[in-house]
Amino acid sequence: MLKNLMVFVALAFGAVGVQAEQAVTNKTEKSSSLIGKFDTAKDLFLAQFDSKTDVDDIHTIAAVATMLRHPAFAQVNYHAVAGAYGIQDGLYVPAPELFAAAFGDKWSNAHVAKDKALEEVVALVQQTLKKGGDIWIAEAGQSDFSAAMVSEIQQTLPKIDSKSRIHIVQHSEWNQDSATPADLAFVKQYTDYYKIPDGNATGNGTPGFRTEDATLWSRPLADKSVAQLWQVAKAIGEKYNGVEGRYDNKAVAVGGLDFSDTVEMCWIFGYNDIVDVSGFFDVFVHE
């Protein structure tokens, strides 16, 4: 009788041990798929750029692509959108060659064909949501395109709780003011919307990715894996900055850099402790 009881206890404790070990394994596996708030096993990252009329988005495209090429981001599922602008006046900054160099075929051109771009993005979002993943949107622009996408999801996937599954990150009050008011109100109501501190200055809770220090260009241009991206971004920025009524970015005008919208991606993926442009290059550029 005692022997049988001892065997039973041993088996019970063995089962508990196996369950505990499995729980640790599951937790480790889950943790290993996380980069910051993003789950590489199932989530989708959308990088949306307005490029109207400030050329800072041009530098941001290069910076976002630089992050995505880092080994830590190898499993990140992503898609970019060009021309995700709102109601602001001024001319668009065309950069299809930069988008192609940065994202390959993983981008849509809402400036040229908004309906087609929306259809492409909605399909990716539907696929992700159906598989249990979340959507993380870095709005390097306004909320008009995001609102159109979320509206489509509400119609096609009515059981999806967009408030908990679709996350939007915005850093700029100017971008908010330049969105169609109803669209901004819509995404604030129906998505998990975050307004983080502005990325144009340091010391406010996010990195400061704007500088007039032209010498820092030497760093990305010395990295063979991303040099082409930054060369194209530099040329486009210089070509269109302040031209034909476009915004005159003072940092770019004196030869500096402005990829301030990249702070949204840093916030999503857990790199919010980077301080400035030099710190960004310390992490993501190899000379």
C-alpha positions as CSV (number, residue, x, y, z in Angstrom):
1,M,0.0,0.0,0.0
2,L,2.8,2.4,1.0
3,K,4.8,1.5,-2.1
4,N,1.8,2.2,-4.4
5,L,1.3,5.6,-2.6
6,M,5.0,6.5,-3.2
7,V,4.7,5.5,-6.9
8,F,1.6,7.7,-7.2
9,V,3.3,10.7,-5.6
10,A,6.3,10.3,-7.8
11,L,4.2,10.2,-10.9
12,A,2.2,13.2,-9.8
13,F,5.2,15.3,-9.1
14,G,6.7,14.1,-12.4
15,A,3.6,15.3,-14.2
16,V,3.7,18.6,-12.5
17,G,7.4,18.9,-13.4
18,V,6.7,18.2,-17.0
19,Q,3.9,20.8,-17.0
20,A,6.1,23.4,-15.4
21,E,8.9,22.8,-17.8
22,Q,6.5,23.0,-20.7
23,A,5.1,26.3,-19.4
24,V,8.6,27.7,-19.2
25,T,9.3,26.5,-22.7
26,N,6.1,28.1,-24.0
27,K,6.9,31.4,-22.3
28,T,10.4,31.3,-23.7
29,E,9.1,30.6,-27.2
30,K,6.6,33.4,-26.9
31,S,9.1,35.8,-25.6
32,S,11.6,35.0,-28.3
33,S,9.1,36.1,-31.0
34,L,8.6,39.5,-29.5
35,I,10.6,42.6,-30.5
36,G,9.3,45.3,-28.2
37,K,5.5,45.2,-28.5
38,F,5.6,43.4,-31.9
39,D,5.1,39.6,-32.2
40,T,7.1,38.4,-35.2
41,A,5.2,35.1,-35.2
42,K,1.9,36.7,-36.3
43,D,1.8,40.5,-36.4
44,L,2.0,42.9,-39.4
45,F,3.9,46.2,-39.4
46,L,2.6,49.0,-41.7
47,A,4.9,52.0,-42.4
48,Q,2.7,54.8,-43.9
49,F,4.3,57.9,-45.4
50,D,2.6,61.1,-46.6
51,S,5.7,62.7,-48.2
52,K,3.7,65.9,-48.5
53,T,5.3,68.4,-48.4
54,D,8.2,67.8,-46.1
55,V,11.2,65.7,-47.3
56,D,11.7,64.3,-43.8
57,D,9.7,61.3,-44.9
58,I,12.3,60.6,-47.6
59,H,15.0,60.3,-44.9
60,T,12.6,58.3,-42.8
61,I,12.1,55.8,-45.6
62,A,15.8,55.1,-45.6
63,A,15.9,54.9,-41.8
64,V,12.9,52.5,-41.6
65,A,14.5,50.3,-44.2
66,T,17.8,50.3,-42.4
67,M,16.1,49.0,-39.2
68,L,14.2,46.3,-41.2
69,R,17.6,45.1,-42.6
70,H,19.0,44.6,-39.2
71,P,19.2,40.9,-38.3
72,A,16.9,41.4,-35.3
73,F,14.1,42.3,-37.7
74,A,14.6,39.3,-40.0
75,Q,11.2,37.8,-39.1
76,V,9.2,41.0,-39.2
77,N,6.3,40.9,-41.6
78,Y,5.9,44.4,-43.1
79,H,4.4,46.6,-45.8
80,A,4.9,50.3,-46.7
81,V,2.5,52.8,-48.1
82,A,3.4,55.9,-50.2
83,G,1.1,58.9,-50.4
84,A,-0.8,58.3,-47.1
85,Y,-1.5,62.0,-46.7
86,G,-4.4,64.1,-45.5
87,I,-5.8,67.6,-46.3
88,Q,-2.6,69.6,-46.2
89,D,-1.8,71.9,-49.1
90,G,1.4,71.7,-51.1
91,L,3.1,69.3,-53.5
92,Y,3.9,65.6,-53.0
93,V,7.5,64.4,-53.0
94,P,7.7,61.5,-55.5
95,A,10.2,58.8,-54.6
96,P,9.2,55.5,-56.3
97,E,12.8,54.5,-56.8
98,L,13.5,54.9,-53.1
99,F,10.5,52.9,-52.1
100,A,11.5,50.1,-54.5
101,A,15.1,50.1,-53.1
102,A,13.9,50.2,-49.5
103,F,11.0,47.7,-49.6
104,G,11.2,45.7,-52.8
105,D,7.7,44.7,-53.8
106,K,6.4,45.2,-50.2
107,W,4.8,48.7,-50.8
108,S,1.8,50.3,-52.2
109,N,1.5,53.6,-54.0
110,A,-1.6,55.5,-52.7
111,H,-0.5,58.7,-54.4
112,V,-0.8,57.1,-57.8
113,A,-3.7,54.7,-57.1
114,K,-5.3,55.0,-53.7
115,D,-8.1,52.5,-54.3
116,K,-5.6,49.8,-55.4
117,A,-3.2,50.6,-52.5
118,L,-6.1,50.3,-50.1
119,E,-7.2,47.0,-51.6
120,E,-3.7,45.6,-51.3
121,V,-3.2,46.7,-47.7
122,V,-6.7,45.6,-46.6
123,A,-5.9,42.1,-48.0
124,L,-2.7,41.9,-45.9
125,V,-4.5,43.2,-42.8
126,Q,-7.3,40.7,-43.2
127,Q,-4.9,37.8,-43.6
128,T,-3.0,38.8,-40.5
129,L,-6.1,39.4,-38.3
130,K,-7.6,36.0,-39.4
131,K,-4.5,34.3,-38.2
132,G,-4.6,35.9,-34.8
133,G,-2.1,38.7,-35.4
134,D,-2.2,42.4,-34.6
135,I,-1.6,45.3,-36.9
136,W,1.0,48.0,-35.9
137,I,0.9,51.2,-37.9
138,A,3.6,53.8,-37.9
139,E,1.9,56.9,-39.3
140,A,4.6,59.0,-40.9
141,G,1.8,61.1,-42.2
142,Q,-1.9,61.6,-41.5
143,S,-4.7,59.2,-40.5
144,D,-6.9,59.4,-43.7
145,F,-5.5,56.2,-45.2
146,S,-5.6,54.3,-41.8
147,A,-9.3,55.3,-41.4
148,A,-10.2,54.0,-44.8
149,M,-8.5,50.7,-44.1
150,V,-10.1,50.3,-40.6
151,S,-13.5,51.1,-42.1
152,E,-13.0,48.3,-44.7
153,I,-12.0,45.9,-41.9
154,Q,-15.1,46.7,-39.9
155,Q,-17.2,45.9,-42.9
156,T,-15.5,42.7,-44.0
157,L,-14.5,41.3,-40.6
158,P,-17.2,42.6,-38.3
159,K,-16.3,40.3,-35.5
160,I,-12.8,41.7,-35.2
161,D,-12.3,44.2,-32.3
162,S,-10.3,46.8,-34.1
163,K,-9.8,48.7,-30.8
164,S,-7.7,46.0,-29.4
165,R,-6.2,44.5,-32.6
166,I,-5.1,47.5,-34.7
167,H,-2.5,49.8,-33.1
168,I,-1.7,53.3,-34.5
169,V,1.4,55.3,-33.4
170,Q,1.6,59.0,-34.3
171,H,4.3,61.5,-33.1
172,S,3.4,64.8,-34.8
173,E,0.7,67.3,-33.8
174,W,1.1,68.8,-37.3
175,N,0.2,65.4,-38.8
176,Q,-2.8,65.3,-36.6
177,D,-3.9,68.8,-37.6
178,S,-3.4,67.9,-41.3
179,A,-5.7,64.9,-41.2
180,T,-9.3,65.0,-42.1
181,P,-10.9,65.7,-38.7
182,A,-13.5,63.0,-39.0
183,D,-10.8,60.4,-40.0
184,L,-8.6,61.3,-37.0
185,A,-11.6,61.1,-34.7
186,F,-12.5,57.7,-36.3
187,V,-9.1,56.1,-35.7
188,K,-9.0,57.5,-32.1
189,Q,-12.3,55.8,-31.4
190,Y,-11.9,52.5,-33.2
191,T,-8.2,51.7,-32.9
192,D,-5.6,51.5,-30.1
193,Y,-4.2,54.9,-30.9
194,Y,-1.0,56.3,-29.3
195,K,0.2,59.9,-29.6
196,I,3.9,59.8,-28.5
197,P,6.3,62.8,-28.1
198,D,7.6,64.5,-31.2
199,G,10.7,63.0,-32.8
200,N,12.2,66.3,-33.9
201,A,13.9,67.0,-30.5
202,T,15.7,65.0,-27.8
203,G,14.9,64.8,-24.2
204,N,11.1,64.6,-24.5
205,G,10.5,60.9,-24.2
206,T,11.4,59.8,-27.7
207,P,14.6,59.9,-29.7
208,G,15.5,63.1,-31.6
209,F,16.1,62.2,-35.2
210,R,16.6,65.7,-36.7
211,T,20.1,67.3,-36.9
212,E,21.9,70.0,-38.9
213,D,25.2,68.1,-38.5
214,A,26.0,67.3,-42.1
215,T,29.1,65.2,-41.0
216,L,26.8,62.4,-39.8
217,W,25.9,61.5,-43.4
218,S,29.3,59.8,-43.6
219,R,28.1,57.0,-41.3
220,P,25.2,55.5,-43.3
221,L,27.0,56.2,-46.6
222,A,29.9,54.1,-45.4
223,D,27.7,51.0,-44.7
224,K,27.6,49.0,-47.9
225,S,24.4,47.3,-46.9
226,V,22.4,50.5,-46.8
227,A,24.6,53.1,-48.5
228,Q,22.5,53.1,-51.7
229,L,19.3,53.8,-49.7
230,W,20.8,56.8,-48.1
231,Q,22.4,58.1,-51.3
232,V,19.0,58.0,-53.0
233,A,17.3,59.6,-50.0
234,K,19.9,62.4,-49.8
235,A,19.6,63.2,-53.5
236,I,15.8,63.3,-53.4
237,G,15.7,65.4,-50.3
238,E,18.1,67.9,-51.8
239,K,16.2,68.0,-55.1
240,Y,12.7,68.7,-53.6
241,N,13.3,70.5,-50.3
242,G,11.6,73.8,-50.4
243,V,11.0,73.6,-54.2
244,E,7.8,74.9,-55.7
245,G,6.3,75.8,-52.4
246,R,7.1,72.6,-50.6
247,Y,8.1,72.8,-47.0
248,D,11.6,74.2,-46.5
249,N,13.2,71.8,-44.0
250,K,16.0,73.8,-42.4
251,A,18.0,70.8,-41.3
252,V,18.0,69.4,-44.8
253,A,18.7,72.8,-46.3
254,V,22.1,73.0,-44.5
255,G,23.0,69.5,-45.4
256,G,21.7,67.7,-42.2
257,L,19.3,64.8,-41.7
258,D,15.7,64.6,-40.6
259,F,14.1,61.1,-40.1
260,S,12.0,62.2,-37.2
261,D,9.0,59.9,-38.1
262,T,11.2,56.9,-37.3
263,V,10.5,57.4,-33.6
264,E,7.2,55.6,-34.1
265,M,9.0,52.4,-35.3
266,C,11.5,52.7,-32.4
267,W,8.5,53.0,-30.0
268,I,6.8,49.9,-31.4
269,F,9.9,47.7,-31.5
270,G,11.5,48.7,-28.2
271,Y,14.3,51.1,-29.3
272,N,12.9,54.2,-27.6
273,D,16.0,54.5,-25.5
274,I,18.1,55.7,-28.5
275,V,18.9,59.4,-27.9
276,D,19.6,60.9,-31.3
277,V,20.8,60.5,-34.9
278,S,24.3,59.4,-33.8
279,G,22.8,56.9,-31.4
280,F,20.6,55.5,-34.2
281,F,23.6,54.9,-36.4
282,D,25.4,53.3,-33.5
283,V,22.7,50.6,-33.3
284,F,21.8,50.1,-37.0
285,V,24.7,51.2,-39.1
286,H,28.0,49.3,-39.6
287,E,30.8,51.3,-41.1
